[in-house]
Amino acid sequence: MAVGRTPGQGDAGKAVHGRRGRTGQQEPLGTGHFQSGRDNLFAEPVYRRGAAALHALRVRIGDAAFFAGANEWLDRYRNSSATTGDFEAVMEEASGQQLDAFFNDWLREGDRPAMP
């Protein structure tokens, strides 16, 4: 993630909004059957959903809070380990918002919510 700058659509937009399938039609993110688990930990759908979740968070809390939170998270956990819960807490602090429902929808539920 390039923290501190506001990227354009480019490749990030492709990662968030889907890609062209074999038929040339736009494939929405999160369609089709995906087997989660150890063998697919680094599969493309995992990265695409992560990109979509970060994009949705940025839209939800705004650029200033998103980048402030990202910078704080990097500073706070540099050279150490951090959990998803740590990231969630930092983003809640930076935004001044309670984001449990957002993170549950995007990180813990099976279906991907609609893109903002």
C-alpha positions in Angstrom: 0.0 0.0 0.0 1.4 3.4 -0.9 0.6 5.3 2.2 0.4 9.1 2.0 -0.7 9.5 -1.6 -4.0 9.1 -3.3 -3.8 6.6 -6.1 -6.0 6.7 -9.2 -8.1 3.9 -10.5 -5.4 2.1 -12.6 -4.5 -1.4 -11.4 -6.1 -0.9 -8.0 -9.5 -0.3 -9.6 -9.1 -3.5 -11.6 -8.3 -5.4 -8.4 -11.2 -4.0 -6.5 -13.9 -4.1 -9.2 -13.1 -7.4 -10.8 -11.5 -8.6 -14.1 -12.5 -9.7 -17.5 -13.3 -13.4 -17.6 -12.9 -15.9 -20.5 -16.0 -14.5 -22.2 -14.7 -11.0 -22.1 -17.5 -10.0 -19.6 -16.6 -8.2 -16.4 -16.5 -10.7 -13.5 -17.6 -9.1 -10.2 -15.4 -9.7 -7.3 -16.3 -12.7 -5.2 -18.3 -14.6 -7.8 -17.9 -18.3 -8.5 -16.9 -21.1 -6.1 -13.9 -20.6 -4.0 -12.4 -23.2 -1.6 -10.9 -21.5 1.4 -8.2 -23.2 3.5 -4.5 -23.7 3.7 -4.0 -24.7 0.1 -5.6 -21.5 -1.1 -4.2 -19.0 1.4 -2.5 -17.0 -1.3 -5.0 -17.5 -4.1 -6.1 -14.5 -6.2 -9.6 -14.2 -4.6 -8.0 -13.6 -1.2 -6.0 -10.7 -2.5 -8.9 -9.3 -4.5 -11.2 -9.4 -1.5 -8.6 -7.8 0.7 -8.2 -5.0 -1.9 -11.9 -4.5 -2.0 -12.2 -4.4 1.8 -9.5 -1.7 2.0 -11.1 0.3 -0.7 -14.5 0.1 1.0 -13.0 1.1 4.3 -11.4 4.2 2.6 -14.7 5.2 1.1 -16.5 4.6 4.4 -14.2 6.7 6.6 -12.7 9.1 4.1 -9.2 9.6 2.7 -7.9 11.7 5.7 -8.9 9.1 8.3 -7.9 6.2 6.2 -4.3 7.4 5.5 -3.9 8.7 9.1 -4.9 5.3 10.4 -2.7 3.4 7.9 0.3 5.6 8.9 -0.4 5.1 12.6 -0.8 1.4 12.2 2.6 1.2 10.4 4.3 3.4 13.0 2.8 1.5 15.9 3.6 -2.0 14.7 6.8 -1.4 12.8 9.2 -4.3 13.5 6.6 -6.3 15.4 3.5 -8.4 14.8 0.0 -7.1 14.6 -3.4 -8.7 14.3 -6.5 -7.9 12.3 -8.0 -6.7 15.5 -5.1 -4.3 16.0 -5.7 -2.9 12.5 -9.4 -2.5 13.2 -8.8 -0.7 16.5 -6.4 1.8 14.9 -8.9 2.5 12.1 -11.6 3.1 14.7 -9.3 5.5 16.6 -8.3 7.4 13.4 -11.9 7.7 12.2 -13.7 8.2 15.5 -16.2 5.6 14.3 -17.3 2.3 15.6 -16.6 -0.1 12.7 -17.5 -3.6 14.1 -20.4 -4.0 11.6 -18.2 -2.9 8.7 -15.4 -5.3 9.6 -17.9 -8.2 10.3 -19.5 -7.7 6.9 -16.2 -7.5 5.0 -13.9 -9.8 6.9 -16.0 -12.4 8.7 -19.1 -13.0 6.6 -19.2 -15.4 3.6 -20.6 -13.1 0.9 -18.9 -9.9 -0.2 -21.0 -6.8 0.5 -21.8 -4.5 -2.4 -19.0 -2.1 -3.4 -19.4 1.4 -2.2 
